Amino acid sequence: MHRLRFTLLALLIFIQGSNTIIAQELNATVDINTQKIEGTNKSIFENLKKTLTEFINDRQWTDYTYQPNERIKCSFNIIVNKYTEANGLFECEAYVQSTRPVYNSAYTTTAFQQHDKKFNFNFQEFDQLNFDDEHITNTLTALIAYYCYMIIGVDMDTMAPLGGKELLQKAMNIADNAQNMEVAGWKALEDLSNRYGIINDLISEGMIPLRQLQYDYYRKGLDQMAANPESARNTILETVVKQLRTAHSNKPLSKLPQYWTETKRDELVGIFRGQGTQQEKQKLHELLVTINAAQSTFWKDILK
């Protein structure tokens, strides 16, 4: 079912289709949670949801060709903690996630996941959203464009080795150009786990093993699971132990290896519980505990 997408994207990572019909890349759902807000005209939130959905799904983010069934499924769950009607200030947190189909199966896997605790922006009812990569002036479009580029870039990394380089650099450019915004989450060195810190880490030389892991884990591992589950499990085991350890060693302070293990936690447990030798699984268990000790209870299940 998804053979076309895998073949097409692997080629188009490097070749732009200059004479092809271009379709949008994202199939996003947007949810605006206003449970914490009382006594406000709800139309502003309904308009925000509609405006964001159209902005994300109708915009062409790359020069690559996507068929309708190949569009990346993603979600933006925005929780409004405070809203100031006078100036249209939204103080929010957001859960952004994208999924990816696994070849020759009905299973979908999470490719990108981020909890942004400082997803703050200004928006007035009936605002029109316009975006220019080179001139970042609007807090909301900067946030959304950053995550759209992250979603597409990470998805491309799962399709071809370091395939999302161009899109991840676009996310980095937004973070660079947003440095003058008086909004939390963009400042360099403010917080290693803010938006700037995450993308700056992700495109760094030290995190190349983590990005290579994306391709090996998905294309050489999960996508081969239906055809040869034992070989696919061995590939996943070897690449996770090798690449994740190297990335963590290269940048011990980076949060990215930890975030990766949290995204893949249940999946890893499901792949290895009751499968493989104890000696092999012990290496994986020890590494996961080293990187993310807070999830030790779950990592124990790998050894069962």
TITORVO-681044 format. One record per residue: residue in one letter; x, y, z of N, C-alpha, C in turn. Coordinates in steps of 0.02 Angstrom, whole numbers, padded with zeros to 5 digits, always signed. Layout:
BEGIN
aXYZXYZXYZ...
This chain:
BEGIN
m+00041-00061+00000+00000+00000+00000+00043+00063+00000h+00097+00060+00040+00138+00120+00045+00204+00113+00007r+00208+00063-00039+00269+00052-00077+00289+00115-00116l+00239+00148-00146+00253+00207-00186+00286+00261-00145r+00261+00272-00084+00289+00326-00044+00362+00312-00027f+00377+00250-00007+00445+00233+00012+00493+00241-00048t+00472+00216-00106+00514+00220-00165+00523+00292-00187l+00468+00329-00189+00469+00398-00213+00511+00443-00168l+00500+00439-00103+00536+00484-00058+00611+00468-00057a+00629+00405-00061+00700+00388-00061+00735+00420-00121l+00700+00426-00177+00729+00457-00236+00728+00533-00231l+00672+00560-00206+00663+00632-00208+00697+00669-00151i+00728+00633-00105+00769+00666-00056+00824+00706-00091f+00849+00677-00146+00906+00707-00179+00889+00739-00246i+00830+00722-00273+00813+00747-00340+00747+00785-00336q+00747+00848-00353+00685+00887-00352+00648+00876-00418g+00584+00863-00413+00544+00851-00473+00522+00916-00504s+00560+00941-00553+00547+01007-00582+00487+01007-00629n+00469+00948-00657+00415+00946-00705+00357+00903-00681t+00351+00897-00614+00299+00855-00587+00247+00897-00550i+00188+00867-00541+00135+00901-00504+00152+00897-00430i+00150+00953-00396+00169+00955-00325+00107+00954-00282a+00109+00912-00231+00053+00909-00184+00079+00922-00114q+00035+00941-00069+00055+00957-00001+00083+00895+00035e+00126+00909+00084+00161+00854+00118+00125+00830+00181l+00087+00873+00214+00061+00857+00280-00015+00846+00281n-00034+00799+00322-00105+00786+00336-00113+00793+00411a-00125+00855+00433-00122+00871+00504-00192+00880+00534t-00198+00860+00597-00257+00877+00636-00234+00925+00691v-00275+00974+00704-00260+01025+00755-00315+01024+00807d-00295+01022+00870-00343+01024+00925-00324+01080+00972i-00372+01122+00989-00360+01178+01036-00398+01162+01100n-00362+01146+01152-00392+01127+01216-00400+01190+01259t-00462+01208+01275-00476+01270+01312-00508+01257+01380q-00498+01198+01407-00530+01181+01471-00510+01226+01528k-00450+01256+01523-00426+01300+01577-00451+01372+01569i-00485+01386+01514-00507+01455+01499-00582+01461+01510e-00601+01512+01548-00672+01524+01562-00692+01595+01543g-00755+01604+01525-00782+01670+01513-00756+01705+01452t-00734+01667+01402-00708+01698+01340-00750+01674+01281n-00760+01719+01234-00795+01701+01173-00757+01645+01138k-00789+01587+01131-00755+01528+01104-00740+01534+01029s-00769+01582+00996-00759+01588+00924-00686+01600+00906i-00649+01633+00950-00578+01646+00936-00540+01580+00931f-00557+01532+00973-00522+01468+00973-00542+01425+00913e-00606+01430+00894-00629+01394+00835-00595+01421+00773n-00588+01488+00771-00556+01519+00713-00482+01501+00711l-00450+01498+00769-00379+01479+00773-00369+01408+00746k-00412+01363+00767-00406+01293+00743-00414+01289+00668k-00463+01323+00641-00475+01322+00569-00417+01353+00531t-00393+01409+00556-00338+01444+00522-00274+01403+00522l-00258+01372+00578-00198+01331+00583-00203+01269+00539t-00260+01237+00540-00269+01177+00499-00258+01192+00425e-00286+01247+00402-00278+01267+00332-00206+01287+00318f-00175+01323+00363-00106+01345+00353-00058+01286+00347i-00066+01236+00390-00022+01179+00389-00034+01134+00329n-00097+01120+00316-00113+01070+00264-00114+01097+00193d-00129+01161+00185-00135+01188+00117-00070+01218+00091r-00022+01229+00135+00041+01259+00113+00088+01206+00085q+00125+01225+00033+00176+01181+00005+00242+01196+00040w+00268+01148+00080+00326+01159+00122+00391+01140+00088t+00388+01099+00035+00448+01078+00000+00436+01080-00075d+00486+01061-00113+00479+01055-00185+00467+00983-00208y+00456+00939-00160+00449+00868-00177+00377+00850-00191t+00368+00793-00224+00302+00770-00243+00275+00720-00193y+00217+00732-00167+00182+00686-00123+00114+00671-00152q+00098+00607-00157+00030+00588-00175-00015+00596-00114p-00081+00603-00124-00125+00613-00066-00117+00560-00011n-00109+00497-00030-00103+00444+00020-00033+00441+00051e+00013+00482+00027+00081+00483+00053+00093+00540+00103r+00043+00583+00111+00052+00640+00155+00065+00616+00227i+00107+00652+00261+00128+00632+00329+00073+00650+00378k+00049+00600+00414-00002+00612+00465+00031+00641+00527c+00004+00696+00552+00032+00728+00611-00023+00763+00650s-00007+00781+00711-00056+00814+00754-00024+00869+00795f-00062+00922+00805-00042+00978+00847-00095+00985+00901n-00080+00962+00961-00127+00968+01017-00104+01026+01060i-00140+01082+01055-00120+01144+01088-00165+01155+01149i-00134+01158+01207-00171+01169+01270-00162+01242+01291v-00217+01278+01293-00215+01350+01310-00217+01356+01387n-00162+01379+01415-00159+01389+01488-00184+01458+01509k-00174+01507+01464-00196+01576+01479-00207+01613+01414y-00260+01652+01412-00274+01692+01352-00292+01763+01373t-00256+01811+01344-00268+01882+01358-00302+01913+01297e-00365+01927+01303-00404+01950+01245-00380+02018+01220a-00357+02061+01264-00339+02129+01244-00285+02131+01191n-00235+02088+01197-00180+02088+01148-00174+02022+01110g-00222+01977+01121-00222+01914+01084-00164+01867+01102l-00141+01873+01164-00085+01831+01186-00110+01763+01209f-00083+01711+01180-00098+01642+01200-00036+01614+01235e-00045+01592+01296+00009+01557+01332-00010+01484+01335c+00027+01443+01299+00006+01374+01287+00064+01325+01297e+00046+01262+01296+00093+01208+01286+00066+01166+01229a+00109+01131+01194+00086+01093+01136+00120+01025+01133y+00081+00976+01111+00107+00910+01097+00105+00901+01021v+00163+00895+00991+00168+00888+00919+00193+00818+00903q+00159+00784+00858+00177+00715+00843+00165+00699+00769s+00206+00656+00741+00194+00631+00674+00203+00555+00674t+00168+00522+00629+00174+00450+00623+00195+00431+00553r+00217+00369+00547+00242+00344+00484+00217+00273+00475p+00193+00255+00416+00170+00186+00405+00230+00139+00402v+00221+00078+00425+00272+00026+00419+00255-00017+00359y+00305-00028+00316+00294-00062+00253+00264-00132+00262n+00216-00147+00220+00185-00214+00216+00150-00233+00281s+00121-00183+00315+00083-00197+00376+00032-00142+00387a-00013-00153+00434-00063-00103+00452-00038-00060+00510y+00023-00071+00531+00051-00038+00590+00079+00031+00571t+00067+00080+00613+00098+00146+00605+00141+00159+00667t+00196+00193+00657+00244+00205+00710+00256+00280+00718t+00269+00302+00779+00283+00372+00791+00353+00389+00767a+00358+00439+00725+00423+00460+00699+00449+00522+00735f+00404+00568+00753+00424+00630+00786+00375+00644+00842q+00402+00666+00899+00360+00681+00957+00394+00734+01000q+00358+00786+01016+00387+00839+01057+00333+00872+01100h+00350+00883+01163+00307+00921+01208+00339+00989+01218d+00309+01040+01189+00334+01108+01193+00296+01144+01249k+00331+01158+01304+00299+01187+01363+00291+01263+01359k+00321+01294+01309+00317+01367+01302+00295+01385+01232f+00237+01361+01214+00209+01371+01147+00166+01434+01149n+00199+01492+01153+00164+01556+01163+00164+01596+01098f+00109+01631+01085+00103+01669+01023+00047+01720+01029n+00043+01765+00980-00011+01813+00976-00055+01796+00917f-00121+01800+00927-00168+01787+00873-00233+01823+00886q-00254+01862+00838-00318+01896+00841-00367+01863+00793e-00431+01862+00812-00480+01830+00769-00478+01860+00699f-00479+01815+00650-00478+01832+00578-00409+01854+00553d-00357+01843+00594-00289+01854+00569-00276+01807+00510q-00241+01832+00460-00219+01792+00404-00146+01772+00415l-00130+01708+00408-00062+01685+00421-00022+01682+00356n+00032+01720+00355+00078+01720+00299+00148+01705+00327f+00188+01671+00287+00254+01651+00313+00307+01659+00260d+00364+01688+00281+00423+01697+00239+00483+01672+00278d+00517+01622+00251+00574+01592+00287+00627+01643+00307e+00635+01693+00266+00690+01740+00277+00672+01799+00322h+00608+01809+00333+00586+01866+00375+00537+01841+00428i+00563+01825+00486+00521+01797+00539+00495+01855+00582t+00431+01869+00574+00401+01924+00612+00341+01903+00652n+00314+01845+00639+00253+01822+00672+00269+01762+00715t+00252+01766+00780+00270+01712+00826+00234+01647+00809l+00171+01651+00789+00133+01591+00776+00158+01554+00714t+00168+01591+00659+00191+01558+00598+00262+01530+00607a+00303+01564+00647+00370+01538+00661+00366+01471+00696l+00323+01466+00747+00314+01403+00783+00290+01347+00737i+00238+01361+00699+00209+01309+00657+00258+01288+00602a+00290+01336+00569+00337+01319+00516+00395+01278+00543y+00420+01297+00602+00475+01259+00634+00455+01186+00641y+00396+01173+00668+00376+01104+00679+00358+01068+00614c+00332+01103+00566+00318+01071+00501+00384+01048+00468y+00434+01091+00470+00498+01071+00442+00530+01014+00482m+00522+01015+00548+00548+00961+00589+00514+00895+00571i+00448+00896+00565+00410+00835+00550+00432+00806+00483i+00435+00849+00432+00453+00824+00365+00526+00802+00364g+00570+00840+00396+00641+00823+00397+00654+00756+00431v+00623+00746+00489+00631+00682+00525+00602+00625+00484d+00544+00636+00453+00514+00584+00411+00561+00565+00354m+00592+00614+00323+00639+00601+00269+00701+00563+00294d+00723+00578+00354+00779+00541+00383+00763+00467+00390t+00699+00451+00400+00679+00380+00406+00675+00346+00339m+00675+00385+00285+00667+00358+00218+00734+00350+00181a+00782+00393+00197+00848+00391+00165+00900+00416+00215p+00961+00391+00213+01012+00412+00262+01022+00487+00261l+01010+00519+00317+01016+00592+00325+00975+00629+00272g+00919+00598+00252+00880+00626+00197+00845+00692+00213g+00837+00708+00277+00801+00769+00295+00846+00829+00306k+00907+00826+00283+00956+00880+00295+00930+00949+00277e+00902+00955+00217+00878+01020+00192+00822+01048+00235l+00775+01005+00254+00717+01028+00293+00736+01044+00365l+00781+01005+00394+00804+01019+00462+00844+01083+00464q+00880+01097+00411+00916+01161+00408+00867+01220+00404k+00810+01210+00371+00759+01262+00370+00732+01275+00440a+00724+01222+00479+00701+01231+00548+00754+01269+00588m+00817+01253+00575+00872+01288+00609+00872+01362+00590n+00859+01376+00526+00858+01446+00504+00803+01485+00539i+00745+01453+00549+00691+01487+00585+00713+01502+00656a+00744+01453+00689+00767+01464+00758+00819+01521+00761d+00863+01524+00711+00912+01578+00709+00878+01645+00699n+00831+01648+00652+00798+01711+00635+00749+01734+00689a+00730+01688+00734+00683+01706+00787+00718+01730+00850q+00784+01738+00849+00821+01757+00908+00800+01825+00937n+00776+01869+00894+00756+01935+00918+00685+01938+00944m+00649+01883+00940+00580+01883+00965+00581+01880+01041e+00538+01920+01071+00533+01919+01144+00484+01866+01166v+00497+01805+01146+00454+01749+01162+00498+01691+01186a+00477+01658+01238+00516+01604+01267+00521+01545+01218g+00578+01510+01222+00586+01449+01184+00632+01453+01124w+00652+01515+01106+00694+01523+01046+00767+01540+01062k+00781+01564+01121+00846+01592+01136+00901+01538+01139a+00956+01551+01105+01014+01507+01109+01042+01509+01180l+01060+01452+01206+01091+01443+01272+01043+01457+01330e+00981+01476+01314+00931+01487+01367+00913+01421+01401d+00906+01369+01360+00884+01304+01384+00904+01253+01330l+00944+01203+01348+00967+01154+01299+00910+01114+01269s+00852+01114+01301+00796+01075+01275+00741+01119+01245n+00756+01183+01233+00706+01225+01200+00711+01213+01124r+00671+01250+01086+00669+01237+01014+00737+01248+00981y+00771+01301+01001+00837+01313+00972+00885+01256+00992g+00885+01237+01055+00930+01186+01078+00919+01119+01043i+00857+01101+01032+00841+01037+01001+00866+01034+00928i+00849+01084+00888+00869+01081+00818+00944+01092+00811n+00973+01134+00853+01045+01145+00850+01082+01079+00864d+01058+01041+00912+01086+00975+00927+01076+00927+00869l+01015+00926+00842+00997+00876+00793+01039+00881+00730i+01056+00942+00708+01095+00948+00646+01170+00951+00659s+01190+00943+00721+01262+00945+00737+01297+00881+00715e+01362+00886+00708+01403+00829+00687+01396+00771+00737g+01392+00788+00801+01388+00736+00853+01325+00694+00851m+01272+00721+00820+01208+00685+00818+01197+00649+00752i+01247+00648+00708+01240+00609+00646+01223+00536+00660p+01254+00504+00711+01235+00434+00725+01161+00426+00743l+01132+00475+00778+01061+00471+00795+01018+00477+00733r+01038+00519+00687+01000+00527+00625+01009+00466+00580q+01068+00437+00579+01079+00375+00542+01038+00319+00573l+01031+00320+00639+00990+00271+00674+00918+00273+00648q+00893+00333+00634+00825+00340+00609+00815+00297+00546y+00860+00301+00499+00854+00262+00437+00861+00187+00451d+00913+00169+00488+00925+00098+00501+00867+00066+00540y+00842+00102+00589+00788+00076+00631+00724+00066+00591y+00706+00116+00550+00642+00113+00514+00647+00072+00450r+00692+00091+00405+00694+00059+00339+00724-00011+00342k+00780-00019+00380+00813-00084+00383+00784-00129+00437g+00748-00098+00484+00719-00136+00539+00644-00146+00533l+00606-00095+00553+00533-00102+00554+00504-00120+00487d+00528-00089+00433+00499-00102+00367+00513-00173+00342q+00562-00207+00373+00578-00276+00353+00548-00328+00400m+00513-00304+00451+00488-00349+00503+00440-00402+00476a+00397-00382+00429+00348-00430+00402+00382-00484+00362a+00434-00466+00324+00468-00515+00281+00514-00561+00320n+00551-00533+00368+00600-00573+00406+00607-00545+00476p+00562-00563+00521+00561-00532+00588+00626-00542+00627e+00656-00600+00623+00717-00612+00662+00774-00568+00638s+00783-00564+00573+00836-00522+00545+00823-00448+00561a+00759-00427+00557+00741-00358+00571+00755-00341+00644r+00739-00387+00689+00753-00375+00761+00828-00369+00773n+00867-00412+00742+00939-00408+00750+00967-00342+00725t+00940-00319+00669+00962-00255+00641+00946-00198+00689i+00885-00199+00716+00864-00147+00763+00909-00149+00825l+00921-00208+00851+00963-00215+00910+01033-00187+00898e+01063-00206+00843+01132-00185+00828+01136-00109+00817t+01089-00082+00779+01093-00011+00763+01076+00032+00823v+01028+00011+00865+01011+00050+00924+01070+00051+00972v+01100-00007+00986+01156-00010+01032+01215+00030+01007k+01230+00023+00943+01289+00057+00915+01277+00133+00907q+01225+00151+00871+01215+00221+00853+01193+00264+00912l+01149+00236+00954+01124+00274+01011+01180+00285+01061r+01221+00234+01072+01278+00241+01118+01328+00294+01092t+01341+00293+01028+01388+00341+00998+01362+00412+01004a+01297+00422+00989+01268+00489+00994+01271+00514+01066h+01254+00471+01113+01256+00490+01184+01327+00506+01206s+01375+00467+01182+01446+00479+01199+01470+00544+01168n+01449+00558+01107+01470+00620+01072+01446+00683+01108k+01384+00681+01133+01354+00740+01165+01317+00718+01228p+01352+00705+01282+01321+00679+01343+01266+00724+01372l+01270+00789+01359+01220+00834+01387+01158+00841+01344s+01160+00814+01284+01103+00820+01238+01044+00779+01264k+00984+00807+01256+00923+00773+01276+00896+00727+01220l+00925+00732+01161+00895+00697+01104+00895+00621+01111p+00950+00589+01133+00947+00516+01142+00893+00496+01192q+00885+00535+01245+00833+00521+01294+00764+00528+01263y+00754+00582+01225+00689+00592+01192+00674+00534+01144w+00725+00511+01109+00715+00456+01061+00691+00394+01098t+00722+00378+01155+00702+00318+01192+00631+00325+01219e+00611+00385+01237+00543+00395+01262+00491+00386+01206t+00509+00410+01146+00465+00402+01089+00457+00329+01070k+00511+00290+01075+00510+00220+01052+00503+00170+01110r+00489+00194+01170+00489+00151+01229+00444+00089+01221d+00380+00099+01211+00334+00043+01207+00350-00002+01147e+00372+00028+01093+00388-00009+01033+00448-00055+01044l+00500-00028+01076+00559-00069+01090+00542-00128+01136v+00503-00114+01187+00482-00168+01232+00443-00221+01194g+00398-00200+01150+00359-00247+01111+00401-00289+01063i+00453-00259+01036+00496-00295+00988+00538-00349+01022f+00563-00334+01083+00612-00379+01114+00586-00422+01171r+00530-00405+01199+00504-00446+01254+00488-00516+01228g+00520-00567+01258+00509-00636+01237+00545-00656+01174q+00589-00613+01148+00624-00627+01086+00699-00615+01096g+00741-00655+01062+00814-00646+01065+00845-00676+01127t+00911-00676+01128+00947-00705+01185+00954-00654+01241q+00961-00678+01301+00969-00634+01359+01032-00592+01353q+01086-00622+01327+01149-00586+01320+01141-00526+01274e+01106-00536+01218+01096-00482+01170+01053-00426+01201k+00999-00447+01234+00952-00398+01262+00982-00361+01322q+01028-00393+01356+01060-00361+01413+01099-00298+01391k+01131-00301+01333+01168-00243+01308+01120-00185+01295l+01064-00201+01265+01014-00149+01251+00986-00121+01315h+00970-00164+01362+00942-00143+01426+00989-00096+01463e+01052-00114+01466+01102-00073+01501+01108-00004+01470l+01108-00002+01404+01113+00063+01369+01052+00106+01383l+00993+00077+01378+00932+00116+01389+00927+00142+01460v+00949+00103+01508+00949+00126+01578+00998+00184+01586t+01056+00179+01553+01106+00232+01557+01079+00298+01529i+01044+00293+01473+01020+00353+01440+00956+00380+01472n+00913+00335+01495+00848+00356+01520+00828+00313+01580a+00860+00326+01637+00848+00286+01697+00777+00293+01723a+00744+00349+01708+00676+00361+01732+00626+00309+01705q+00644+00276+01650+00601+00226+01620+00623+00155+01635s+00663+00147+01688+00692+00081+01704+00640+00026+01714t+00583+00044+01741+00530-00006+01751+00509-00037+01685f+00506+00004+01634+00487-00022+01567+00544-00060+01536w+00605-00037+01544+00662-00071+01512+00670-00141+01540k+00649-00154+01601+00654-00222+01630+00613-00271+01589d+00559-00247+01559+00517-00292+01520+00552-00320+01459i+00603-00285+01435+00641-00309+01377+00675-00375+01393l+00695-00384+01456+00732-00443+01477+00688-00504+01488k+00623-00496+01486+00577-00552+01498+00575-00600+01439
